[in-house]
Amino acid sequence: MTDILNRIISVKRDEIRASKVNTTLEELQLRAHGRHDELRDFLAALRAKHTIGQPAIIAELKKASPSRKELRETFIPADIARSYEQHGAACLSVLTDQQFFQGSTRHLQLARDACTLPVLRKDFIIDPYQVLETRAMGADCILLIAAALDPTQMRELEACAHSLGLAVLVEVHNAGELDVALTLKTPLIGINNRNLRTLTITLDTTLSLLDKIPDERIVVTESGILTRADAERIRAAGVHTFLIGEACMHADNPGEALTHIFFGSQYA
């Protein structure tokens, strides 16, 4: 793991220990299972866009990041979520990490309550306790970062998520991580175009890994989609699912930024 990822995971372990003191595993299990009827089908939402020939966009709500600091001064999750939905997003991604991304559980809940889109909890999941937290807070999908987990952990966390009805997006950065990710059951393979060591971004990361991924998997390209040309380049290679955030967070209206990159005037 990189230094920044090590620091984040160390903080995450401390947060989990504190959470377990405040809310027991048994209490959390009751909350999580009590929300099963509220699940929204994350995979179905992506596939519905594919079926009609549109890009399936997981639109992200992110107030800050370790590399770019604060991205958006005025951050109203409900307004952003409604804007994304109005302008053609398939799903949402909401940062819940507080220390490094200024996110929160409340951001996720406000965003989800304001729209009908399924929601990915974007965080650093390393413990089954967090998977239960994810369902208890109302999310529909979790992120597993291959760089932060060993194969046994990934399989355990995926099984826990699936037992709760949660979808799983597994994120990779290179061919070695991809080999491990393909041993999981989830069809969602995220390729992060950001190099975790240098923080540089290149779309070639996605393009270079495509030949290694079976057709039945859904490739989600992450980071680096900033312009219409970027989106068209990736779609021309056969990738039609995107996780996009920073390009929209800098805009006055995030949904309109999404429209500009992917749809022209269709949803304006």
C-alpha positions in Angstrom: 0.0 0.0 0.0 1.0 3.6 -0.6 1.8 5.9 2.4 -1.5 7.8 2.0 -3.5 4.6 1.8 -1.7 3.2 4.8 -2.5 6.4 6.8 -6.2 6.2 5.8 -6.5 2.5 6.7 -4.8 3.1 10.1 -7.4 5.9 10.8 -10.2 3.6 9.6 -9.2 0.9 12.1 -9.3 3.4 14.9 -12.8 4.6 13.7 -14.1 1.0 13.6 -12.9 0.3 17.1 -14.7 3.4 18.4 -17.8 2.6 16.5 -18.0 -0.9 18.0 -18.0 0.6 21.4 -20.9 2.9 20.6 -22.9 0.4 18.6 -22.6 -3.4 19.1 -22.4 -5.8 16.3 -25.8 -7.2 17.3 -27.4 -3.8 17.3 -26.0 -3.0 13.9 -27.2 -6.3 12.4 -30.7 -5.5 13.5 -30.6 -2.1 11.8 -29.0 -3.5 8.7 -31.5 -6.4 8.2 -34.4 -4.1 9.1 -33.7 -2.0 5.9 -33.7 -4.9 3.4 -37.0 -3.8 1.9 -35.5 -0.4 1.0 -32.8 -1.7 -1.3 -32.4 -0.2 -4.7 -31.0 -2.4 -7.5 -27.6 -0.9 -8.3 -26.7 -3.3 -11.1 -30.1 -3.1 -12.7 -29.8 0.7 -12.9 -26.5 0.4 -14.8 -27.8 -2.2 -17.1 -31.0 -0.2 -17.9 -28.8 2.5 -19.3 -26.8 0.1 -21.4 -30.0 -1.4 -22.8 -31.0 1.9 -24.3 -27.5 2.7 -25.6 -26.7 5.3 -23.0 -23.6 5.6 -20.8 -24.3 4.4 -17.2 -22.9 7.1 -14.9 -22.2 6.7 -11.2 -22.2 10.3 -10.3 -20.1 11.2 -7.2 -20.8 13.6 -4.4 -17.4 14.6 -2.9 -16.6 17.7 -0.9 -12.8 17.3 -0.7 -10.0 14.9 -1.4 -6.4 14.4 0.0 -4.9 15.5 -3.3 -7.1 18.4 -4.3 -8.3 19.6 -0.8 -11.8 21.2 -0.9 -13.5 20.8 -4.2 -16.8 22.6 -3.5 -17.5 25.3 -0.9 -21.3 25.1 -1.2 -22.1 21.4 -0.7 -25.8 20.5 -0.4 -26.1 16.8 -1.0 -29.9 16.8 -1.7 -29.5 19.5 -4.4 -26.6 17.7 -6.0 -28.4 14.4 -6.0 -31.5 15.8 -7.6 -29.3 17.6 -10.2 -27.5 14.4 -11.1 -30.8 12.4 -11.4 -32.4 15.1 -13.6 -29.4 15.1 -16.0 -29.2 11.3 -16.6 -27.1 9.7 -13.9 -27.8 6.0 -13.3 -26.5 5.8 -9.7 -24.8 8.0 -7.1 -21.5 7.6 -5.2 -21.2 9.4 -1.9 -18.1 9.8 0.1 -18.6 9.0 3.8 -15.0 9.2 5.0 -14.7 12.3 7.2 -11.1 12.9 8.0 -9.7 12.7 4.4 -12.7 13.6 2.2 -14.9 15.7 4.5 -17.7 13.1 3.9 -20.3 11.7 6.3 -23.1 9.2 6.7 -25.5 12.1 6.7 -24.4 13.2 3.2 -25.3 9.8 1.9 -28.7 9.7 3.6 -29.6 13.2 2.4 -28.6 12.4 -1.1 -30.4 9.1 -1.3 -33.6 10.6 0.3 -33.7 13.3 -2.4 -33.8 11.0 -5.4 -34.7 7.5 -6.6 -31.1 6.5 -7.6 -29.2 3.6 -6.0 -26.3 4.7 -4.0 -22.7 3.5 -3.6 -21.1 4.1 -0.2 -17.6 5.4 -1.2 -15.3 4.6 1.7 -12.4 2.4 2.8 -14.1 -0.9 3.7 -11.8 -3.3 5.6 -14.1 -4.9 8.2 -17.5 -6.7 8.0 -18.8 -4.3 10.6 -18.5 -1.5 8.0 -20.6 -3.6 5.5 -23.4 -3.8 8.1 -23.0 -0.1 8.6 -23.4 0.5 4.9 -26.7 -1.3 4.8 -27.9 0.3 8.1 -27.2 3.8 6.7 -29.3 3.0 3.6 -26.6 2.5 0.9 -27.1 -0.1 -1.9 -23.5 -0.9 -2.9 -20.1 -1.0 -1.3 -16.6 -0.3 -2.7 -13.8 -2.8 -2.2 -10.3 -1.4 -3.0 -8.0 -4.2 -4.0 -4.9 -2.3 -3.0 -6.2 -2.1 0.6 -7.2 -5.8 1.0 -5.8 -9.3 0.7 -7.8 -11.9 -1.4 -9.3 -13.6 1.7 -10.5 -10.2 3.1 -12.1 -9.4 -0.3 -14.0 -12.6 -0.5 -15.2 -12.3 3.1 -16.4 -8.7 2.6 -18.1 -9.6 -0.7 -19.9 -12.5 0.9 -21.1 -10.3 3.7 -22.3 -7.7 1.3 -24.2 -10.1 -0.9 -25.8 -11.7 2.2 -27.3 -8.2 2.8 -28.4 -7.7 -0.8 -25.6 -5.1 -1.5 -23.9 -4.8 -4.8 -20.1 -4.8 -4.8 -17.8 -2.6 -6.9 -14.2 -3.9 -6.7 -11.6 -1.3 -7.6 -8.2 -2.1 -9.2 -5.2 -0.1 -10.4 -3.1 -2.7 -12.2 -3.1 -6.2 -13.7 -2.1 -7.9 -10.5 -5.0 -6.4 -8.6 -7.3 -7.3 -11.5 -6.3 -10.9 -11.3 -7.5 -11.1 -7.7 -10.6 -9.0 -8.4 -11.7 -11.5 -11.1 -11.8 -14.3 -8.5 -14.8 -12.5 -6.9 -18.4 -13.0 -7.9 -19.3 -9.4 -8.6 -19.6 -8.4 -12.2 -18.6 -4.8 -11.4 -14.9 -4.2 -12.0 -13.7 -0.6 -11.4 -10.5 0.5 -12.9 -9.1 3.6 -11.2 -7.0 5.6 -13.6 -5.2 7.4 -10.8 -1.8 6.0 -9.8 -1.9 5.7 -6.0 1.8 6.3 -5.7 2.2 9.4 -8.0 -1.4 10.5 -8.1 -1.1 11.0 -11.8 -4.0 10.1 -14.0 -4.1 8.4 -17.4 -7.0 6.8 -19.2 -4.5 4.3 -20.6 -4.9 2.5 -17.3 -8.4 1.4 -18.2 -7.6 0.8 -21.9 -4.6 -1.3 -21.1 -6.5 -3.7 -18.9 -9.6 -4.3 -21.1 -8.3 -7.4 -22.9 -7.9 -9.2 -19.5 -11.5 -8.7 -18.5 -14.2 -11.3 -19.6 -17.2 -9.8 -21.5 -19.7 -10.8 -18.8 -18.1 -8.3 -16.4 -19.1 -4.6 -16.3 -16.0 -2.4 -16.5 -16.4 0.9 -14.6 -13.8 3.5 -15.5 -12.9 5.8 -12.6 -11.1 9.1 -12.5 -9.8 11.3 -15.4 -13.0 11.8 -17.3 -13.0 15.5 -17.7 -14.2 16.3 -21.2 -16.5 15.0 -23.9 -13.5 13.7 -25.8 -12.4 11.7 -22.8 -15.9 10.0 -22.5 -16.0 9.3 -26.3 -12.5 7.8 -26.2 -13.5 5.4 -23.5 -16.8 4.5 -25.1 -15.1 3.8 -28.4 -13.1 1.2 -26.6 -16.3 -0.6 -25.5 -16.6 0.8 -21.9 -19.9 2.4 -21.1 -19.9 2.7 -17.3 -18.3 5.6 -15.6 -17.7 6.8 -12.1 -17.2 10.6 -12.3 -17.0 13.2 -9.6 -14.3 16.0 -9.6 -15.2 17.3 -13.0 -18.8 17.9 -11.8 -18.0 19.0 -8.3 -16.1 22.1 -9.6 -19.2 23.2 -11.7 -21.9 25.5 -10.4 -24.5 22.9 -11.4 -23.0 19.3 -11.2 -25.8 17.8 -13.3 -25.3 20.3 -16.2 -21.6 19.4 -16.1 -22.6 15.8 -16.5 -24.8 16.6 -19.4 -22.0 18.5 -21.1 -19.6 15.6 -20.9 -21.9 12.7 -21.8 -25.3 13.8 -23.2 -25.1 17.1 -25.1 -28.4 18.8 -24.6 -30.5 15.7 -24.1 -31.2 16.3 -20.4 -30.8 20.1 -20.3 
